[in-house]
């Protein structure tokens, strides 16, 4: 149970290396993504250009980018509205509530969606509970906000218990997590 909760299905070094054509082959219709440290570096104000380009690249392949964030609408909207990127705010990760709502709202099936994030405890757990495919990425910046630092502490313990240290390798392409 513990394993299934936190374990990502895939790993990749950064969300920006996801290949829209490959996702299409996998039958993916939407990429659900965490915001802080997955799409945007939380401490850098203008890291949004790459995000906008990535959104366009996905859109050209017919894939939607939908941000799943625990932040409120105002904060998330501020970052995403200028680029017309869709989002689901107050998602309450690690609970699957936000993801489930977004699935329903956008008429998506579980197997058509990747949940991408940089944290096992929030992003991977929420994605796994919602039954979508999960992708762990390396945090965009090494430092974290204080509340994330607490999660990271527990994450280290989970990494140890799941014996993930050797298994999680972040490459430039989507890697299936071996057992
Ligand atoms: Mg994050």
Backbone and ligand atoms as CSV (ligand in chain L), in Angstrom:
chain,resi,resn,atom,element,x,y,z
A,1,UNK,N,N,0.829,-1.209,0.000
A,1,UNK,CA,C,0.000,0.000,0.000
A,1,UNK,C,C,0.865,1.261,0.000
A,2,UNK,N,N,1.787,1.279,0.934
A,2,UNK,CA,C,2.728,2.384,1.056
A,2,UNK,C,C,3.438,2.640,-0.271
A,3,UNK,N,N,3.868,1.549,-0.874
A,3,UNK,CA,C,4.544,1.616,-2.173
A,3,UNK,C,C,3.675,2.266,-3.225
A,4,UNK,N,N,2.449,1.779,-3.313
A,4,UNK,CA,C,1.543,2.236,-4.361
A,4,UNK,C,C,1.184,3.703,-4.193
A,5,UNK,N,N,1.160,4.161,-2.965
A,5,UNK,CA,C,0.774,5.545,-2.699
A,5,UNK,C,C,1.765,6.566,-3.225
A,6,UNK,N,N,3.028,6.311,-2.986
A,6,UNK,CA,C,4.031,7.352,-3.233
A,6,UNK,C,C,4.860,7.125,-4.491
A,7,UNK,N,N,4.826,5.933,-4.993
A,7,UNK,CA,C,5.731,5.576,-6.072
A,7,UNK,C,C,5.274,6.178,-7.396
A,8,UNK,N,N,6.163,6.907,-8.080
A,8,UNK,CA,C,5.775,7.412,-9.401
A,8,UNK,C,C,5.784,6.273,-10.431
A,9,UNK,N,N,5.008,6.410,-11.484
A,9,UNK,CA,C,5.049,5.435,-12.576
A,9,UNK,C,C,6.237,5.708,-13.502
A,10,UNK,N,N,6.539,7.002,-13.629
A,10,UNK,CA,C,7.622,7.412,-14.524
A,10,UNK,C,C,8.482,8.477,-13.851
A,11,UNK,N,N,9.672,8.660,-14.395
A,11,UNK,CA,C,10.506,9.800,-13.991
A,11,UNK,C,C,11.026,10.492,-15.252
A,12,UNK,N,N,11.310,11.777,-15.121
A,12,UNK,CA,C,11.978,12.543,-16.184
A,12,UNK,C,C,12.658,13.717,-15.502
A,13,UNK,N,N,13.744,14.225,-16.077
A,13,UNK,CA,C,14.482,15.274,-15.363
A,13,UNK,C,C,13.661,16.555,-15.205
A,14,UNK,N,N,12.961,16.960,-16.264
A,14,UNK,CA,C,12.107,18.139,-16.165
A,14,UNK,C,C,10.869,17.961,-17.041
A,15,UNK,N,N,9.789,18.573,-16.653
A,15,UNK,CA,C,8.539,18.477,-17.419
A,15,UNK,C,C,8.761,18.975,-18.852
A,16,UNK,N,N,9.725,19.887,-19.008
A,16,UNK,CA,C,9.949,20.497,-20.309
A,16,UNK,C,C,10.571,19.544,-21.327
A,17,UNK,N,N,11.012,18.379,-20.858
A,17,UNK,CA,C,11.537,17.395,-21.789
A,17,UNK,C,C,10.488,16.367,-22.215
A,18,UNK,N,N,9.277,16.516,-21.739
A,18,UNK,CA,C,8.215,15.606,-22.203
A,18,UNK,C,C,7.993,15.843,-23.698
A,19,UNK,N,N,7.948,14.769,-24.456
A,19,UNK,CA,C,7.796,14.846,-25.903
A,19,UNK,C,C,6.314,14.680,-26.271
A,20,UNK,N,N,5.700,15.752,-26.771
A,20,UNK,CA,C,4.264,15.698,-27.058
A,20,UNK,C,C,3.884,14.540,-27.989
A,21,UNK,N,N,4.764,14.241,-28.949
A,21,UNK,CA,C,4.445,13.139,-29.867
A,21,UNK,C,C,4.427,11.792,-29.154
A,22,UNK,N,N,5.374,11.651,-28.233
A,22,UNK,CA,C,5.406,10.401,-27.468
A,22,UNK,C,C,4.168,10.287,-26.568
A,23,UNK,N,N,3.784,11.409,-25.992
A,23,UNK,CA,C,2.598,11.403,-25.132
A,23,UNK,C,C,1.362,11.016,-25.933
A,24,UNK,N,N,1.310,11.543,-27.149
A,24,UNK,CA,C,0.197,11.234,-28.043
A,24,UNK,C,C,0.125,9.733,-28.316
A,25,UNK,N,N,1.285,9.149,-28.586
A,25,UNK,CA,C,1.356,7.695,-28.810
A,25,UNK,C,C,0.860,6.927,-27.594
A,26,UNK,N,N,1.103,7.494,-26.417
A,26,UNK,CA,C,0.671,6.828,-25.178
A,26,UNK,C,C,-0.822,7.030,-24.911
A,27,UNK,N,N,-1.452,7.821,-25.740
A,27,UNK,CA,C,-2.882,8.081,-25.553
A,27,UNK,C,C,-3.186,9.176,-24.544
A,28,UNK,N,N,-2.180,10.012,-24.286
A,28,UNK,CA,C,-2.354,11.087,-23.307
A,28,UNK,C,C,-3.071,12.279,-23.941
A,29,UNK,N,N,-4.112,12.739,-23.274
A,29,UNK,CA,C,-4.870,13.893,-23.767
A,29,UNK,C,C,-4.613,15.150,-22.931
A,30,UNK,N,N,-4.146,14.939,-21.701
A,30,UNK,CA,C,-3.880,16.097,-20.844
A,30,UNK,C,C,-2.708,15.815,-19.904
A,31,UNK,N,N,-1.900,16.857,-19.716
A,31,UNK,CA,C,-0.845,16.803,-18.717
A,31,UNK,C,C,-1.305,17.649,-17.541
A,32,UNK,N,N,-1.526,17.014,-16.420
A,32,UNK,CA,C,-1.815,17.727,-15.185
A,32,UNK,C,C,-0.462,18.016,-14.536
A,33,UNK,N,N,-0.259,19.255,-14.136
A,33,UNK,CA,C,1.049,19.573,-13.570
A,33,UNK,C,C,0.957,20.390,-12.299
A,34,UNK,N,N,1.876,20.087,-11.401
A,34,UNK,CA,C,2.106,20.926,-10.241
A,34,UNK,C,C,2.704,22.248,-10.736
A,35,UNK,N,N,2.577,23.310,-9.965
A,35,UNK,CA,C,3.096,24.608,-10.406
A,35,UNK,C,C,4.509,24.880,-9.872
A,36,UNK,N,N,4.623,25.037,-8.556
A,36,UNK,CA,C,5.894,25.443,-7.963
A,36,UNK,C,C,6.960,24.368,-8.074
A,37,UNK,N,N,8.045,24.758,-8.666
A,37,UNK,CA,C,9.217,23.902,-8.803
A,37,UNK,C,C,9.054,22.751,-9.791
A,38,UNK,N,N,7.880,22.708,-10.449
A,38,UNK,CA,C,7.698,21.752,-11.539
A,38,UNK,C,C,7.625,22.528,-12.851
A,39,UNK,N,N,6.722,23.527,-12.898
A,39,UNK,CA,C,6.602,24.389,-14.081
A,39,UNK,C,C,7.339,25.706,-13.887
A,40,UNK,N,N,7.297,26.206,-12.670
A,40,UNK,CA,C,7.936,27.490,-12.358
A,40,UNK,C,C,8.893,27.332,-11.184
A,41,UNK,N,N,10.025,28.029,-11.291
A,41,UNK,CA,C,10.932,28.080,-10.156
A,41,UNK,C,C,10.332,29.041,-9.138
A,42,UNK,N,N,10.041,28.577,-7.955
A,42,UNK,CA,C,9.239,29.359,-7.012
A,42,UNK,C,C,9.889,30.674,-6.608
A,43,UNK,N,N,11.222,30.738,-6.667
A,43,UNK,CA,C,11.890,31.961,-6.206
A,43,UNK,C,C,12.360,32.841,-7.368
A,44,UNK,N,N,12.039,32.458,-8.570
A,44,UNK,CA,C,12.419,33.272,-9.733
A,44,UNK,C,C,11.153,33.819,-10.374
A,45,UNK,N,N,11.092,35.148,-10.481
A,45,UNK,CA,C,9.844,35.768,-10.905
A,45,UNK,C,C,9.508,35.477,-12.358
A,46,UNK,N,N,10.526,35.511,-13.214
A,46,UNK,CA,C,10.214,35.376,-14.632
A,46,UNK,C,C,10.723,34.090,-15.254
A,47,UNK,N,N,10.207,32.998,-14.794
A,47,UNK,CA,C,10.599,31.733,-15.407
A,47,UNK,C,C,9.440,31.200,-16.248
A,48,UNK,N,N,8.575,32.129,-16.662
A,48,UNK,CA,C,7.321,31.677,-17.271
A,48,UNK,C,C,7.362,31.517,-18.787
A,49,UNK,N,N,8.424,32.006,-19.412
A,49,UNK,CA,C,8.487,31.933,-20.868
A,49,UNK,C,C,8.525,30.488,-21.354
A,50,UNK,N,N,9.342,29.693,-20.691
A,50,UNK,CA,C,9.462,28.285,-21.053
A,50,UNK,C,C,8.116,27.570,-20.879
A,51,UNK,N,N,7.423,27.952,-19.811
A,51,UNK,CA,C,6.110,27.359,-19.534
A,51,UNK,C,C,5.125,27.670,-20.666
A,52,UNK,N,N,5.146,28.925,-21.130
A,52,UNK,CA,C,4.242,29.327,-22.203
A,52,UNK,C,C,4.544,28.554,-23.487
A,53,UNK,N,N,5.825,28.410,-23.786
A,53,UNK,CA,C,6.241,27.666,-24.985
A,53,UNK,C,C,5.812,26.212,-24.891
A,54,UNK,N,N,5.997,25.642,-23.723
A,54,UNK,CA,C,5.645,24.236,-23.505
A,54,UNK,C,C,4.143,24.028,-23.685
A,55,UNK,N,N,3.375,24.962,-23.169
A,55,UNK,CA,C,1.914,24.911,-23.314
A,55,UNK,C,C,1.521,24.909,-24.793
A,56,UNK,N,N,2.189,25.753,-25.576
A,56,UNK,CA,C,1.900,25.812,-27.012
A,56,UNK,C,C,2.280,24.523,-27.716
A,57,UNK,N,N,3.434,23.981,-27.331
A,57,UNK,CA,C,3.922,22.744,-27.942
A,57,UNK,C,C,2.937,21.594,-27.705
A,58,UNK,N,N,2.429,21.529,-26.478
A,58,UNK,CA,C,1.439,20.497,-26.150
A,58,UNK,C,C,0.159,20.729,-26.934
A,59,UNK,N,N,-0.281,21.980,-26.981
A,59,UNK,CA,C,-1.534,22.320,-27.660
A,59,UNK,C,C,-1.479,21.930,-29.129
A,60,UNK,N,N,-0.317,22.143,-29.739
A,60,UNK,CA,C,-0.162,21.761,-31.150
A,60,UNK,C,C,-0.347,20.263,-31.356
A,61,UNK,N,N,-0.008,19.496,-30.344
A,61,UNK,CA,C,-0.186,18.038,-30.427
A,61,UNK,C,C,-1.571,17.624,-29.921
A,62,UNK,N,N,-2.391,18.604,-29.615
A,62,UNK,CA,C,-3.747,18.295,-29.144
A,62,UNK,C,C,-3.811,17.858,-27.692
A,63,UNK,N,N,-2.781,18.238,-26.936
A,63,UNK,CA,C,-2.742,17.860,-25.513
A,63,UNK,C,C,-2.911,19.112,-24.654
A,64,UNK,N,N,-3.749,19.015,-23.637
A,64,UNK,CA,C,-3.987,20.157,-22.751
A,64,UNK,C,C,-3.030,20.148,-21.567
A,65,UNK,N,N,-2.602,21.344,-21.184
A,65,UNK,CA,C,-1.837,21.481,-19.949
A,65,UNK,C,C,-2.776,22.056,-18.898
A,66,UNK,N,N,-2.956,21.346,-17.813
A,66,UNK,CA,C,-3.827,21.831,-16.741
A,66,UNK,C,C,-3.053,21.773,-15.426
A,67,UNK,N,N,-2.883,22.922,-14.818
A,67,UNK,CA,C,-2.122,22.994,-13.572
A,67,UNK,C,C,-3.016,22.603,-12.401
A,68,UNK,N,N,-2.500,21.726,-11.569
A,68,UNK,CA,C,-3.225,21.295,-10.375
A,68,UNK,C,C,-2.456,21.845,-9.177
A,69,UNK,N,N,-3.000,22.849,-8.537
A,69,UNK,CA,C,-2.239,23.529,-7.488
A,69,UNK,C,C,-3.013,23.621,-6.180
A,70,UNK,N,N,-2.282,23.571,-5.093
A,70,UNK,CA,C,-2.905,23.746,-3.779
A,70,UNK,C,C,-3.099,25.221,-3.430
A,71,UNK,N,N,-2.481,26.086,-4.206
A,71,UNK,CA,C,-2.627,27.519,-3.954
A,71,UNK,C,C,-4.021,28.007,-4.330
A,72,UNK,N,N,-4.332,29.228,-3.894
A,72,UNK,CA,C,-5.659,29.754,-4.211
A,72,UNK,C,C,-5.713,30.318,-5.635
A,73,UNK,N,N,-6.942,30.593,-6.079
A,73,UNK,CA,C,-7.157,31.006,-7.463
A,73,UNK,C,C,-6.413,32.265,-7.840
A,74,UNK,N,N,-6.325,33.182,-6.877
A,74,UNK,CA,C,-5.679,34.457,-7.169
A,74,UNK,C,C,-4.189,34.273,-7.473
A,75,UNK,N,N,-3.559,33.525,-6.619
A,75,UNK,CA,C,-2.122,33.284,-6.763
A,75,UNK,C,C,-1.826,32.490,-8.041
A,76,UNK,N,N,-2.606,31.478,-8.282
A,76,UNK,CA,C,-2.366,30.636,-9.461
A,76,UNK,C,C,-2.742,31.396,-10.729
A,77,UNK,N,N,-3.866,32.121,-10.667
A,77,UNK,CA,C,-4.314,32.900,-11.810
A,77,UNK,C,C,-3.308,33.956,-12.232
A,78,UNK,N,N,-2.680,34.566,-11.227
A,78,UNK,CA,C,-1.660,35.576,-11.492
A,78,UNK,C,C,-0.541,35.018,-12.368
A,79,UNK,N,N,-0.150,33.796,-12.069
A,79,UNK,CA,C,0.954,33.184,-12.801
A,79,UNK,C,C,0.508,32.649,-14.160
A,80,UNK,N,N,-0.735,32.223,-14.256
A,80,UNK,CA,C,-1.133,31.469,-15.449
A,80,UNK,C,C,-2.059,32.191,-16.409
A,81,UNK,N,N,-2.865,33.096,-15.903
A,81,UNK,CA,C,-3.819,33.788,-16.773
A,81,UNK,C,C,-3.167,34.520,-17.960
A,82,UNK,N,N,-2.022,35.180,-17.738
A,82,UNK,CA,C,-1.394,35.863,-18.879
A,82,UNK,C,C,-1.092,34.917,-20.054
A,83,UNK,N,N,-0.944,33.635,-19.741
A,83,UNK,CA,C,-0.601,32.662,-20.790
A,83,UNK,C,C,-1.790,31.771,-21.156
A,84,UNK,N,N,-2.930,32.115,-20.603
A,84,UNK,CA,C,-4.155,31.348,-20.851
A,84,UNK,C,C,-3.963,29.853,-20.567
A,85,UNK,N,N,-3.254,29.562,-19.497
A,85,UNK,CA,C,-3.071,28.164,-19.093
A,85,UNK,C,C,-4.147,27.802,-18.079
A,86,UNK,N,N,-4.782,26.658,-18.332
A,86,UNK,CA,C,-5.873,26.239,-17.454
A,86,UNK,C,C,-5.325,25.761,-16.114
A,87,UNK,N,N,-6.138,25.884,-15.086
A,87,UNK,CA,C,-5.689,25.372,-13.786
A,87,UNK,C,C,-6.853,24.963,-12.902
A,88,UNK,N,N,-6.531,24.139,-11.936
A,88,UNK,CA,C,-7.449,23.791,-10.862
A,88,UNK,C,C,-6.788,24.206,-9.549
A,89,UNK,N,N,-7.327,25.240,-8.885
A,89,UNK,CA,C,-6.723,25.745,-7.650
A,89,UNK,C,C,-7.294,25.013,-6.429
A,90,UNK,N,N,-6.699,25.245,-5.291
A,90,UNK,CA,C,-7.109,24.607,-4.030
A,90,UNK,C,C,-7.363,23.107,-4.223
A,91,UNK,N,N,-6.412,22.460,-4.832
A,91,UNK,CA,C,-6.605,21.051,-5.231
A,91,UNK,C,C,-6.534,20.088,-4.046
A,92,UNK,N,N,-5.959,20.543,-2.953
A,92,UNK,CA,C,-5.855,19.756,-1.720
A,92,UNK,C,C,-5.030,18.479,-1.868
A,93,UNK,N,N,-3.990,18.564,-2.713
A,93,UNK,CA,C,-3.035,17.455,-2.752
A,93,UNK,C,C,-2.449,17.298,-1.358
A,94,UNK,N,N,-2.213,16.182,-0.787
A,94,UNK,CA,C,-2.147,14.837,-1.382
A,94,UNK,C,C,-3.496,14.149,-1.591
A,95,UNK,N,N,-4.598,14.800,-1.279
A,95,UNK,CA,C,-5.887,14.160,-1.562
A,95,UNK,C,C,-6.129,14.205,-3.073
A,96,UNK,N,N,-6.919,13.283,-3.592
A,96,UNK,CA,C,-7.134,13.249,-5.039
A,96,UNK,C,C,-8.272,14.165,-5.507
A,97,UNK,N,N,-8.830,14.932,-4.562
A,97,UNK,CA,C,-10.040,15.718,-4.836
A,97,UNK,C,C,-9.914,16.626,-6.064
A,98,UNK,N,N,-8.875,17.446,-6.076
A,98,UNK,CA,C,-8.681,18.395,-7.172
A,98,UNK,C,C,-8.532,17.691,-8.512
A,99,UNK,N,N,-7.735,16.647,-8.521
A,99,UNK,CA,C,-7.512,15.887,-9.761
A,99,UNK,C,C,-8.826,15.259,-10.232
A,100,UNK,N,N,-9.562,14.695,-9.305
A,100,UNK,CA,C,-10.850,14.085,-9.673
A,100,UNK,C,C,-11.812,15.112,-10.263
A,101,UNK,N,N,-11.849,16.299,-9.659
A,101,UNK,CA,C,-12.703,17.366,-10.175
A,101,UNK,C,C,-12.286,17.753,-11.597
A,102,UNK,N,N,-10.976,17.910,-11.774
A,102,UNK,CA,C,-10.469,18.314,-13.087
A,102,UNK,C,C,-10.767,17.236,-14.138
A,103,UNK,N,N,-10.620,15.981,-13.764
A,103,UNK,CA,C,-10.930,14.879,-14.696
A,103,UNK,C,C,-12.370,14.991,-15.179
A,104,UNK,N,N,-13.240,15.212,-14.213
A,104,UNK,CA,C,-14.661,15.288,-14.519
A,104,UNK,C,C,-14.978,16.527,-15.364
A,105,UNK,N,N,-14.433,17.650,-14.938
A,105,UNK,CA,C,-14.700,18.913,-15.593
A,105,UNK,C,C,-14.238,18.907,-17.054
A,106,UNK,N,N,-13.087,18.308,-17.310
A,106,UNK,CA,C,-12.541,18.311,-18.665
A,106,UNK,C,C,-12.861,17.014,-19.426
A,107,UNK,N,N,-13.736,16.205,-18.885
A,107,UNK,CA,C,-14.162,14.955,-19.531
A,107,UNK,C,C,-12.970,14.084,-19.919
A,108,UNK,N,N,-12.116,13.845,-18.953
A,108,UNK,CA,C,-10.937,13.023,-19.209
A,108,UNK,C,C,-11.027,11.717,-18.444
A,109,UNK,N,N,-10.479,10.663,-19.066
A,109,UNK,CA,C,-10.399,9.388,-18.355
A,109,UNK,C,C,-9.040,9.301,-17.667
A,110,UNK,N,N,-8.991,8.473,-16.628
A,110,UNK,CA,C,-7.755,8.375,-15.846
A,110,UNK,C,C,-6.532,8.042,-16.713
A,111,UNK,N,N,-6.730,7.119,-17.662
A,111,UNK,CA,C,-5.565,6.690,-18.446
A,111,UNK,C,C,-5.191,7.670,-19.564
A,112,UNK,N,N,-5.895,8.776,-19.652
A,112,UNK,CA,C,-5.549,9.802,-20.641
A,112,UNK,C,C,-4.728,10.929,-20.014
A,113,UNK,N,N,-4.387,10.754,-18.741
A,113,UNK,CA,C,-3.789,11.872,-17.989
A,113,UNK,C,C,-2.483,11.468,-17.304
A,114,UNK,N,N,-1.510,12.376,-17.402
A,114,UNK,CA,C,-0.287,12.258,-16.612
A,114,UNK,C,C,-0.339,13.302,-15.520
A,115,UNK,N,N,-0.038,12.922,-14.293
A,115,UNK,CA,C,0.139,13.923,-13.224
A,115,UNK,C,C,1.638,14.092,-12.991
A,116,UNK,N,N,2.140,15.297,-13.250
A,116,UNK,CA,C,3.570,15.564,-13.144
A,116,UNK,C,C,3.844,16.460,-11.945
A,117,UNK,N,N,4.826,16.113,-11.143
A,117,UNK,CA,C,5.154,16.946,-9.992
A,117,UNK,C,C,6.517,16.613,-9.417
A,118,UNK,N,N,6.966,17.481,-8.507
A,118,UNK,CA,C,8.302,17.293,-7.938
A,118,UNK,C,C,8.272,16.712,-6.532
A,119,UNK,N,N,7.081,16.408,-6.024
A,119,UNK,CA,C,7.017,15.880,-4.656
A,119,UNK,C,C,6.249,14.555,-4.566
A,120,UNK,N,N,6.855,13.623,-3.860
A,120,UNK,CA,C,6.211,12.316,-3.675
A,120,UNK,C,C,4.942,12.460,-2.836
A,121,UNK,N,N,5.062,13.235,-1.746
A,121,UNK,CA,C,3.993,13.246,-0.755
A,121,UNK,C,C,2.756,13.973,-1.265
A,122,UNK,N,N,2.933,15.065,-1.993
A,122,UNK,CA,C,1.756,15.772,-2.505
A,122,UNK,C,C,1.375,15.276,-3.904
A,123,UNK,N,N,2.266,15.468,-4.850
A,123,UNK,CA,C,1.914,15.246,-6.254
A,123,UNK,C,C,1.740,13.769,-6.617
A,124,UNK,N,N,2.704,12.941,-6.238
A,124,UNK,CA,C,2.631,11.537,-6.617
A,124,UNK,C,C,1.490,10.839,-5.873
A,125,UNK,N,N,1.361,11.168,-4.591
A,125,UNK,CA,C,0.299,10.541,-3.812
A,125,UNK,C,C,-1.086,10.920,-4.362
A,126,UNK,N,N,-1.291,12.196,-4.660
A,126,UNK,CA,C,-2.578,12.647,-5.185
A,126,UNK,C,C,-2.876,11.972,-6.527
A,127,UNK,N,N,-1.873,11.923,-7.383
A,127,UNK,CA,C,-2.041,11.292,-8.701
A,127,UNK,C,C,-2.345,9.814,-8.583
A,128,UNK,N,N,-1.600,9.139,-7.712
A,128,UNK,CA,C,-1.815,7.702,-7.539
A,128,UNK,C,C,-3.193,7.414,-6.961
A,129,UNK,N,N,-3.618,8.227,-6.009
A,129,UNK,CA,C,-4.947,8.023,-5.418
A,129,UNK,C,C,-6.052,8.273,-6.446
A,130,UNK,N,N,-5.792,9.194,-7.380
A,130,UNK,CA,C,-6.793,9.496,-8.406
A,130,UNK,C,C,-6.747,8.486,-9.557
A,131,UNK,N,N,-5.716,7.652,-9.549
A,131,UNK,CA,C,-5.635,6.592,-10.563
A,131,UNK,C,C,-5.120,7.046,-11.915
A,132,UNK,N,N,-4.424,8.206,-11.932
A,132,UNK,CA,C,-3.812,8.644,-13.182
A,132,UNK,C,C,-2.332,8.230,-13.188
A,133,UNK,N,N,-1.709,8.330,-14.350
A,133,UNK,CA,C,-0.282,7.995,-14.428
A,133,UNK,C,C,0.527,9.121,-13.775
A,134,UNK,N,N,1.546,8.744,-13.001
A,134,UNK,CA,C,2.306,9.761,-12.270
A,134,UNK,C,C,3.747,9.858,-12.777
A,135,UNK,N,N,4.226,11.095,-12.840
A,135,UNK,CA,C,5.587,11.361,-13.323
A,135,UNK,C,C,6.306,12.255,-12.319
A,136,UNK,N,N,7.405,11.752,-11.770
A,136,UNK,CA,C,8.205,12.556,-10.838
A,136,UNK,C,C,9.306,13.292,-11.601
A,137,UNK,N,N,9.422,14.602,-11.331
A,137,UNK,CA,C,10.507,15.388,-11.932
A,137,UNK,C,C,11.433,15.910,-10.837
A,138,UNK,N,N,12.622,16.296,-11.245
A,138,UNK,CA,C,13.547,16.941,-10.318
A,138,UNK,C,C,13.032,18.345,-10.041
A,139,UNK,N,N,13.064,18.825,-8.795
A,139,UNK,CA,C,12.630,20.208,-8.547
A,139,UNK,C,C,13.454,21.183,-9.394
A,140,UNK,N,N,12.800,22.208,-9.943
A,140,UNK,CA,C,13.506,23.171,-10.804
A,140,UNK,C,C,14.618,23.891,-10.064
A,141,UNK,N,N,14.375,24.242,-8.801
A,141,UNK,CA,C,15.464,24.803,-7.993
A,141,UNK,C,C,15.641,23.954,-6.745
A,142,UNK,N,N,16.859,23.964,-6.238
A,142,UNK,CA,C,17.202,23.066,-5.135
A,142,UNK,C,C,16.580,23.487,-3.807
A,143,UNK,N,N,16.434,24.795,-3.608
A,143,UNK,CA,C,15.880,25.252,-2.341
A,143,UNK,C,C,14.354,25.163,-2.380
A,144,UNK,N,N,13.748,25.080,-1.232
A,144,UNK,CA,C,12.303,24.968,-1.147
A,144,UNK,C,C,11.728,26.003,-0.207
A,145,UNK,N,N,10.441,26.253,-0.355
A,145,UNK,CA,C,9.727,27.066,0.629
A,145,UNK,C,C,9.691,26.303,1.942
A,146,UNK,N,N,9.437,27.018,3.039
A,146,UNK,CA,C,9.522,26.342,4.338
A,146,UNK,C,C,8.587,25.146,4.457
A,147,UNK,N,N,7.367,25.274,3.925
A,147,UNK,CA,C,6.426,24.153,4.086
A,147,UNK,C,C,6.850,22.956,3.252
A,148,UNK,N,N,7.501,23.218,2.132
A,148,UNK,CA,C,7.998,22.121,1.309
A,148,UNK,C,C,9.175,21.432,1.982
A,149,UNK,N,N,9.949,22.231,2.727
A,149,UNK,CA,C,11.108,21.653,3.411
A,149,UNK,C,C,10.681,20.557,4.388
A,150,UNK,N,N,9.546,20.753,5.018
A,150,UNK,CA,C,9.035,19.735,5.940
A,150,UNK,C,C,8.687,18.470,5.162
A,151,UNK,N,N,8.000,18.656,4.040
A,151,UNK,CA,C,7.679,17.508,3.187
A,151,UNK,C,C,8.928,16.775,2.716
A,152,UNK,N,N,9.940,17.535,2.390
A,152,UNK,CA,C,11.182,16.930,1.896
A,152,UNK,C,C,11.823,16.027,2.937
A,153,UNK,N,N,11.685,16.429,4.198
A,153,UNK,CA,C,12.230,15.616,5.279
A,153,UNK,C,C,11.570,14.237,5.286
A,154,UNK,N,N,10.238,14.240,5.205
A,154,UNK,CA,C,9.517,12.967,5.199
A,154,UNK,C,C,9.751,12.215,3.886
A,155,UNK,N,N,9.931,12.993,2.841
A,155,UNK,CA,C,10.191,12.386,1.540
A,155,UNK,C,C,11.472,11.552,1.561
A,156,UNK,N,N,12.480,12.081,2.238
A,156,UNK,CA,C,13.742,11.347,2.347
A,156,UNK,C,C,13.510,9.985,3.001
A,157,UNK,N,N,12.662,9.975,4.004
A,157,UNK,CA,C,12.356,8.731,4.707
A,157,UNK,C,C,11.641,7.766,3.764
A,158,UNK,N,N,10.695,8.313,2.990
A,158,UNK,CA,C,9.959,7.475,2.044
A,158,UNK,C,C,10.899,6.918,0.976
A,159,UNK,N,N,11.769,7.759,0.478
A,159,UNK,CA,C,12.762,7.327,-0.497
A,159,UNK,C,C,13.548,6.139,0.040
A,160,UNK,N,N,13.907,6.241,1.329
A,160,UNK,CA,C,14.684,5.177,1.953
A,160,UNK,C,C,13.863,3.889,2.050
A,161,UNK,N,N,12.642,4.016,2.549
A,161,UNK,CA,C,11.826,2.822,2.766
A,161,UNK,C,C,11.376,2.165,1.462
A,162,UNK,N,N,11.161,2.955,0.465
A,162,UNK,CA,C,10.748,2.387,-0.824
A,162,UNK,C,C,11.959,1.967,-1.662
A,163,UNK,N,N,13.139,2.200,-1.058
A,163,UNK,CA,C,14.357,1.840,-1.754
A,163,UNK,C,C,14.426,2.514,-3.128
A,164,UNK,N,N,14.045,3.777,-3.151
A,164,UNK,CA,C,13.936,4.492,-4.425
A,164,UNK,C,C,15.239,5.189,-4.831
A,165,UNK,N,N,16.110,5.353,-3.868
A,165,UNK,CA,C,17.322,6.136,-4.103
A,165,UNK,C,C,18.045,5.711,-5.400
A,166,UNK,N,N,18.246,4.418,-5.537
A,166,UNK,CA,C,18.986,3.938,-6.703
A,166,UNK,C,C,18.091,3.883,-7.941
A,167,UNK,N,N,16.795,3.750,-7.692
A,167,UNK,CA,C,15.886,3.522,-8.816
A,167,UNK,C,C,15.440,4.800,-9.510
A,168,UNK,N,N,15.355,5.867,-8.741
A,168,UNK,CA,C,14.909,7.120,-9.355
A,168,UNK,C,C,16.093,7.787,-10.056
A,169,UNK,N,N,16.101,7.649,-11.337
A,169,UNK,CA,C,17.116,8.329,-12.143
A,169,UNK,C,C,16.399,9.309,-13.056
A,170,UNK,N,N,16.842,10.532,-13.025
A,170,UNK,CA,C,16.180,11.542,-13.847
A,170,UNK,C,C,16.929,11.691,-15.166
A,171,UNK,N,N,16.312,11.219,-16.231
A,171,UNK,CA,C,16.938,11.350,-17.547
A,171,UNK,C,C,16.156,12.354,-18.386
A,172,UNK,N,N,16.654,12.578,-19.607
A,172,UNK,CA,C,16.007,13.570,-20.460
A,172,UNK,C,C,14.769,13.040,-21.156
A,173,UNK,N,N,14.538,11.744,-21.011
A,173,UNK,CA,C,13.310,11.202,-21.598
A,173,UNK,C,C,12.534,10.447,-20.535
A,174,UNK,N,N,11.277,10.216,-20.811
A,174,UNK,CA,C,10.384,9.572,-19.852
A,174,UNK,C,C,10.851,8.146,-19.573
A,175,UNK,N,N,11.134,7.860,-18.315
A,175,UNK,CA,C,11.615,6.529,-17.933
A,175,UNK,C,C,10.563,5.829,-17.093
A,176,UNK,N,N,10.231,4.624,-17.455
A,176,UNK,CA,C,9.318,3.815,-16.662
A,176,UNK,C,C,10.040,3.372,-15.410
A,177,UNK,N,N,9.419,3.504,-14.244
A,177,UNK,CA,C,10.054,3.091,-12.990
A,177,UNK,C,C,10.043,1.577,-12.888
A,178,UNK,N,N,11.244,1.018,-12.785
A,178,UNK,CA,C,11.327,-0.441,-12.639
A,178,UNK,C,C,10.987,-0.807,-11.200
A,179,UNK,N,N,10.534,-2.029,-11.026
A,179,UNK,CA,C,10.171,-2.482,-9.688
A,179,UNK,C,C,11.387,-2.746,-8.812
L,1,MG,MG,MG,6.056,21.498,-6.320
